[in-house]
Amino acid sequence: MRARFAAISPRYLWLFTGIGLAVLPHSARIPVWITLGFFLLCLWKLLFERPRPGLRFLGRLVKLAIAVLIVSGTLITYGTLVGRDAGIALLILLLGMKFLETGNQRDYYITSYIGMFLLLTNFLYSQSIPAALYMFIVVLVFVGTLIAENDVTDCLPVRRRLTIAGAMLLQALPLMLVLFVLFPRLPGPLWGLPRDAHAGRSGIDDEMEPGSISRLILSNEIAFRVEFAGMIPEPRNRYWRGPVLGQTDGVKWFPDKPRPFTADVAVTGEPVAYTVTLEPTDQSWLYGLELPAQPPEGGLFAADLLIKTAAPVRSRRRYSLSSYTDFKIIERGVEVLAAARQLPVGYHGRAVALGQSWREQGLNERQLINTALRLFNEQEFYYTTTPPPLLQDTVDQFLFETRRGFCEHYATAFTVLMRAAGIPARIITGYQGGTVNPFDGYLVVRQRDAHAWVEVWLEDSGWTRVDPTAAVAPARILGGMENALPEGLVEIPLGLRNNETALTIWLRLRDSVDAVNNRWNQWILSYDDRQQRLLLGHLGLGDFDLRALGVTLVLVLLLVFTGIYLWLFKRPIVHKNAARSLYDQFCAKLARLGIYRAANEGPMDFAARAQNRRRDLTVAINTITRLYIDVRYGDRVEQLESLKRQVRNFKPARVNAADEALFRAKHSGRNMVSR
Amino acid sequence: MSQLTVLEKLPTIHGLVSAGIDAYQRQRIYILPTRYGLFFAGLLLVMLTGAINYTNSMAYILTFLLGSLMLVGMLHTWQNLRGLLISTPVVRPVFAGAALHLPLLLDNRAGLQRIALTLELWSRRKEQRRGSAGEPLTINLKPGAITQAQLLVKTSKRGYLRPGRLRIRSRFPLGLFLAWSYLESDQVCIIYPQPAGSRELPVYSEYATDEQQGKKSGTDDFTGFKPYRHGDSIRSIDWKAFARQQPLQVKRFSGSGSSKLMLSWNLCGPGADVEQRLSQLCLWALHAERDGYHYGLEIPGGRIESGRGEAHLQQCLTLLAGYGYADESL
């Protein structure tokens, strides 16, 4: 087997390493058989290809059979060949096949190009900092792969190839930065994306049933980050309004159909200004602190005061808002209020009966609300992320049997009770709370901060927020998820839970990592046409058009390119500087003996003087001085190596105490020796 | 440092004969994308479209990184040729049919390591390139050193051969660009006729006198020393004196005892054509020199008086090589 590996051409090992590294990050997402298939195809090539003159390694029929297997396998697994996931799976298998049949230079290049493209597709899934660093490593290998192909006499060892590739990568970085900042950004997409382009995002949906919010509680993913201009509002005021659910079929809750705007908003107090960076949700609404005065650019208020966008949010989005935490929503639509009292026929019989019985007791609206909240607070109700499954009528079973639930259970049950008692009520979903990152001061709202609460309509105060969860677990509202659910902190390693110090360090570490990630998101990942316009505005390029930007880009590119060129151009005389620094080392070694070279002293004079001080070093001093002069002034580059060797081996011993003392005296006064 | 001084230094470094260093001028370097470079540009375009479509910042970064690498690669490919000095010492003549070793001195003292430089003869006409006279030569150059290389050129007929244009090219490191440069040489290489023929050395020629017809004798009269000159037979060098660290001396003998013969066009027989005659004369000259004769050469348009030694032989062979090239001058 070893002999077999030894016989593999190093070019193919380079190519295999490159494409293997490009496939690797996908392997966690694609079915195992695809990864296996890819690596089997590669191994087949590496282990069994032998040059057979006049014979092709693979017959046409074998190739055809592999192609049919690949296509049919992908079709069976995904049911399609187009779309993001199926397309990438197909590409990976075809890449393996291309590698298998790589014979000439053209195949070699095409295979590495497909590998580079595959590297790009990884960013459709993750654009994190590790993914970016990984990209640079793989690009380095690909550059080495091309170098291996062009080093036709195989004269460079692997390390040297990597060094050249690394140097090229470093030289390419400034050009890359210029292109990144200045290349005119177009608002995408140019055409329709495959339907699964943004699949797999977790977050709040626009319909709710028991369990749809509590499944988010386990997700530590960030929903959005908020940068406040002034003070951050208190936790109990941090309600981030999402979809408003007023319709139900007895199991699920839905938003109302689009209807004309019938609400009036009255606000008091000072507004809170802030900027939200929303992670992609694939949903067409934005979150805002209750209650924004105006929708942000690109958003519109729906009748239930949700900020709707024209298209789903598919890339990270920044928007600025200012909100009033003290507000009043007055409803003018009579039919809206009537709809908010509707209950589905044949559901929640016991809950409806309970609500109606309160009504018949003659309680007024506020008393009704308090009765319901007291029920949650004083009876044996528990707040938990792992409620028992509800197999019968969800509300009745929760209210009268299990009595263990998460916010959506309480919000749903409360809404049903209110409607049964004749009070218009609706469920609001969104996020509540969030934690402040001490490193950058951003408020971070994660998926586990997802929440559901209720708005009831009261004659005097309009739509009024009531949070039934607060009656059961006030800590959830006042202190966030961490305080409400100590057992729910899934992301804290088990060993740390009982160790106060370790836990603190761990939390601080997590915050600092998150702050770095936030910067990355703010500066790199959300850089788009809007950000580009902002940045160029800051740079004084003002209101630019595409042509001006193009000209600027070309000019700056030329400038950087010239810089790199000059750097390369200057390198041949690097040996002079190298000689100089070696000679400096030599002088420093002499200085340790108390022999200092004066600033105005030439190498020859210094050598003569040094010899007088230390007769025993005459040969070494003369050799080094002559070599230095030869390399530095005589262009004898080939002598550089021996100069290096001589200086390295120049280890003069200190002989007398007087020298020692002089050295000490000089060094106590100053640390630098003049040369 | 001017180019001329570099070349003057060359012989002292490598101990070459100082005569006839023929320098190629530093030429313009051309650079164009290869077809893999064009493919690569296409790939970048596809990647850029993807980045725009998905508004994906990292996809932009990867695309721009690869694009920048392409530009940097172009610079490296160009750098691989830039500042290289190439010169050709005078070419040693060869016999037709043998490979001509075109020596090249690649002076890389001002440069870094250069990888995969390919040298080839590059005729101006495409059809002549196809039946190219020599194999391309691919070499690597160490930094700060002078490298010797030899380009093998096939020869088929005797005469003067002008290597003319050489092309040096490189695609290193990425193969996305090809940089090349032309090197013009006005050097003329001499191709001797192929030694061939069936006739015996015409020792008894009509020109030979009685005295001259005698067999060579090894007991020529020693007449003294003269300093060694390029072309003197190494057999007559006074090696013992050289071993005593004296300069090279050549022993002189009176030629009275040597046989003399005149190799003539007419001796080749009536049926032979021009090339056959030249080949026959070439063979005779070689044999005569080997066997220690004094010999002369007489062909239409040229005559060389009797003599012997390496230089004399070369003079004769050169005359044969140049038969019919009346207008050419060396």
Interface residues (C-beta under 8 A of the other chain):
Chain A: Q105 R106 Y109 I110 Y113 M116 F117 L119 L120 F123 L124 Q127 A131 A132 M135 F136 V139 V143 L146 I147 E149 N150 D151 V152 T153 C155 L156 I164 M168 L169 Q171 A172 L173 P174 L175 M176 L179 F180 F183 R185 L186 P187 G188 P189 L190 W191 L193 A197 R314 S315 I524 L525 S526 Y527 D528 F561 I564 Y565 L568 R571 P572 H575 D635 V637 E638 L640
Chain B: M1 Y36 F39 F40 L43 V46 M47 T49 G50 A51 I52 N53 Y54 T55 N56 S57 M58 A59 Y60 I61 L62 T63 F64 L65 L66 G67 S68 L69 L71 V72 G73 L75 H76 Q79 G83 R109 A110 G111 L112 I115 A116 T138 I139 N140 P143 G144 A145 R171 F172 P173 L174 G175 L176
